[in-house]
Amino acid sequence: MNRTATAWFILRFADPDAELVFVEPQEVADVQRRDGAIGFDAPGARYPHADARGRCSFEALVEEHRPGDRRAP
């Protein structure tokens, strides 16, 4: 569910023109480095499944892109 919600959030609020490319979790960090992509929900991704604060990728993106939204988790 988190991956789907994160993809939806990116296209709806963060970058409507984003190109989403889904690869195996172990490939995300390499694709991110090689292509300048922004990875999510995988080891080594900019937005990992759980960050140092315990937030999932969706929560981290919401805090970054919709900080004043009281409806945010």
C-alpha positions in Angstrom: 0.0 0.0 0.0 2.8 2.4 0.9 4.4 2.1 -2.6 1.1 2.9 -4.3 0.3 5.8 -2.0 3.8 7.2 -2.5 3.6 7.0 -6.3 0.1 8.7 -6.2 1.4 11.5 -3.9 4.4 12.2 -6.1 2.2 12.6 -9.2 -0.5 14.5 -7.4 1.5 16.9 -5.2 5.2 16.7 -5.7 5.8 16.4 -9.4 2.9 15.9 -11.8 5.4 15.4 -14.7 7.4 12.7 -12.9 8.3 9.5 -14.7 7.9 6.6 -12.4 10.2 3.7 -13.1 9.7 0.6 -11.0 12.8 -1.6 -10.5 13.7 -4.4 -8.0 14.4 -2.9 -4.6 18.1 -3.9 -4.7 18.5 -1.9 -8.0 17.0 1.4 -6.7 20.2 2.9 -5.3 22.1 2.2 -8.5 19.4 3.7 -10.7 19.2 6.7 -8.4 23.0 7.2 -8.7 23.2 6.5 -12.5 20.2 8.4 -13.7 19.8 11.1 -11.1 16.5 9.6 -10.1 14.9 10.0 -6.7 14.3 6.6 -5.2 11.6 5.7 -2.7 10.7 2.7 -0.5 13.8 0.7 -1.0 17.3 0.3 0.6 19.6 3.1 -0.3 16.8 5.3 -1.7 16.5 9.0 -0.9 13.1 8.1 0.7 13.7 4.6 2.2 11.0 2.4 3.5 11.8 3.7 7.0 14.0 6.7 7.6 16.1 7.6 10.7 12.9 9.2 12.2 10.8 6.0 11.6 8.8 7.6 8.8 7.8 5.6 5.7 8.6 7.2 2.3 5.0 8.5 2.1 5.1 10.3 5.4 8.5 11.8 4.6 7.2 13.2 1.3 4.1 14.6 2.8 6.1 16.4 5.5 8.4 17.8 2.8 5.9 18.8 0.2 2.7 19.5 2.3 4.1 20.7 5.7 1.1 22.9 6.6 -1.6 20.4 5.5 -3.5 19.4 8.7 -5.0 16.4 6.9 -1.5 14.9 6.5 -0.7 11.8 8.6 
